[in-house]
Amino acid sequence: MKNWNPIWKNHGIRILPGPSSLWIDAKGNRFHAPNFPGFDTLSTLEAIQKTGYDYSWFILTEKIIEKEFALSGSEQNPDLTNKSIKQVLKRILPGPPAPVQAFKERGEDFVVANNVKELVEGMNKLVGNNLLDFINIKEQIIARDRELDNPFTKDAQINAIFCARKYIGDKLIRVSKPHKLLDPSCGPLIAVRLNILTRKTLGGLQTDLNGAVLNHAGEPIPGLFAAGEVAGFGGGGVHGYRSLEGTFLGGCLFTGLRVGRYLAK
Ligand SMILES: Cc1cc2nc3c(=O)[nH]c(=O)nc-3n(C[C@H](O)[C@H](O)[C@H](O)COP(=O)(O)OP(=O)(O)OC[C@H]3O[C@@H](n4cnc5c(N)ncnc54)[C@H](O)[C@@H]3O)c2cc1C
């Protein structure tokens, strides 16, 4: 999402979403498994690209945003940044954390409405086109909601929500209690336009095991060393090409240590 309070030009903030939002493409069609929030970023990115549009939408409720909209970045998580256990524990309480609430009120990618018709009108207005059809979106929401009444549902996302809540940590602060998006007691409906954001690379410089950068012929370039993300030791290195969230820093530190030791020797 575009940061309403940017630190630099075009500053985007990544959502680390819980599993419950309905994810639809720019034309209003729900993505298929495994392209659900927090599941498989590269696969969903491919699906988004195939639509020919560089944005997509989450549709959710107040209840979902309360628990499931973790924002990435130190300034978005003052409780963690300030190492305040008391503040972190407040995540269990109802209501969205203050930085999320600020986005909801001021972020340009947010639409809040009391019914699907108004929501879809707001979404079309935000983008400046009429790609989204109210009836189509409402039918998909009803179909999704209906699966909550079906104990044998084959809706993979609904099953995943129940599954995620088997872990106590997620149940308490990360995954909202399964509910129908059209349940008025779960608060107004919210739509969030999701833009594609680049914030990490899979490297670019090939090195040997001591961190010496190799030329096209695979020979070390004298005096040139690389470690960390630029050398492919964020994602794309030891942790594999799917670049699992949260696994970058370890590889970066490890190669920094390794190259530093080699140079010292
Ligand atoms: C918002 C965000 C959240 C993240 N969250 C996580 C997480 O939760 N867990 C995790 O494991 N990883 C996370 N990562 C990834 C991880 O932080 C990075 O992969 C890692 O910090 C990269 O470290 P590095 O030292 O290789 O590169 P960097 O930290 O990018 O360091 C490169 C340095 O080179 C400097 N530089 C660039 N050009 C020049 C130049 N010409 N001359 C001199 N200096 C230059 C830059 O200013 C920078 O200081 C996150 C990344 C981002 C952006």
The ligand as a Gaussian input file, in Angstrom:
#p B3LYP/6-31G(d) Opt

LIG

0 1
 C       11.068000      -3.548000       4.825000
 C       11.946000      -4.769000       4.907000
 C       11.677000      -5.728000       5.875000
 C       12.481000      -6.862000       5.964000
 N       12.189000      -7.793000       6.924000
 C       12.991000      -8.854000       7.073000
 C       12.736000      -9.812000       8.110000
 O       11.789000      -9.694000       8.883000
 N       13.580000     -10.876000       8.230000
 C       14.641000     -11.061000       7.376000
 O       15.350000     -12.045000       7.525000
 N       14.890000     -10.167000       6.392000
 C       14.114000      -9.073000       6.222000
 N       14.373000      -8.168000       5.219000
 C       15.524000      -8.411000       4.330000
 C       16.852000      -8.071000       5.021000
 O       16.653000      -6.955000       5.856000
 C       17.905000      -7.744000       3.944000
 O       17.994000      -8.828000       3.035000
 C       19.243000      -7.508000       4.594000
 O       19.176000      -6.478000       5.546000
 C       20.268000      -7.163000       3.546000
 O       21.492000      -6.902000       4.195000
 P       22.760000      -6.510000       3.355000
 O       23.793000      -6.099000       4.326000
 O       23.086000      -7.599000       2.377000
 O       22.297000      -5.283000       2.446000
 P       21.789000      -3.836000       2.904000
 O       21.309000      -3.850000       4.317000
 O       20.858000      -3.396000       1.825000
 O       23.120000      -2.992000       2.879000
 C       23.645000      -2.454000       1.679000
 C       24.290000      -1.133000       2.074000
 O       25.039000      -0.624000       0.984000
 C       24.842000       0.760000       0.930000
 N       25.190000       1.185000      -0.437000
 C       24.494000       1.000000      -1.592000
 N       25.155000       1.533000      -2.607000
 C       26.306000       2.065000      -2.120000
 C       27.385000       2.732000      -2.712000
 N       27.464000       2.966000      -4.020000
 N       28.386000       3.137000      -1.897000
 C       28.359000       2.881000      -0.571000
 N       27.338000       2.250000       0.044000
 C       26.326000       1.839000      -0.727000
 C       23.394000       0.950000       1.267000
 O       23.166000       2.277000       1.702000
 C       23.255000      -0.064000       2.406000
 O       23.553000       0.483000       3.654000
 C       13.585000      -7.029000       5.075000
 C       13.850000      -6.073000       4.102000
 C       13.044000      -4.951000       4.015000
 C       13.368000      -3.916000       2.971000

